[in-house]
Amino acid sequence: MSAQVQPAFVQLLGLPLRDRSASFGAGNFSMHEMIDNTAHRTAASFANRIVPICQAVLGSELLGVYLMGSLAHGGFSRRYSDIDIAVITEAGLAAGALDHVRGEATALSVDLGPRLSVFWTDRHFSLGRFPPLDRVDYLDHARALIEHRRVRPARPSREEICRYLAGAPFANCRATAQRFAAAEVLEPQDHKAFLRTLLYPARFCYSWMTGCMGSNDEAVAFLGEACPRRFDVPLISRALECRQADADPDPLFPARASLPSQIDACMALLSGPVSAA
């Protein structure tokens, strides 16, 4: 982060939420939009500082490092987003090398380092951590931080995406939804997971029906237009507004009782035929 950007960024983050949404200057940009843009630039700059670490560890094995997720396809949240990068190598990434990259990232920033999420694979996309939906994200949205050679895996079909979503992603979210539905209080450390669980039905529906990866904004807009049965779209829209404002999700916690029915709505999609998008 540059010396010019950092003080302003820190000052903005210290503002109460009501002040962050106030108009800024004579332009049409809100204070919150200023924070979002600055947070995105700061996170992207941090990701760029990971590149020399990867180069030092991997040398000529390194094929490319890319921005992924919300840093690439939009909707980055200073509070709720991970810093997703893809590391593509000739032969994959050993556990020791991955641990080294993560350790160096935390040494660079105790705030941003733990938020680094590394997707990695070999040139054939035959091993590592690169699920089908993230391969689609790589093909459609990845932004190169460094690229020695571009490799393009076969695009996963929508049927493959649906099989993937019906496995561990759905099972994990269903278990998390059940846990929150039964909880008496929402702990601060669970804010991110709770908000993600509220938004999950939109993300699930969007990817299930299109075979694509998009932002939370795109997914919620798609859900509102597609109007699949049984989804509580107003609740999901409120969750998106909370995320956009980087606000605490505590006011949404009373709606936790509806989480099982939201998951049931996803199950209805999952149980039906995978028709053409």
Helices and strands as residue ranges (DSSP letters): H 5-13, H 17-20, H 31-58, G 59-61, E 62-67, H 70-73, E 83-89, H 95-108, G 113-115, E 116-122, H 132-141, E 143-147, H 158-165, H 168-182, G 188-190, H 191-210, H 216-226, H 233-244, G 250-258, H 259-271
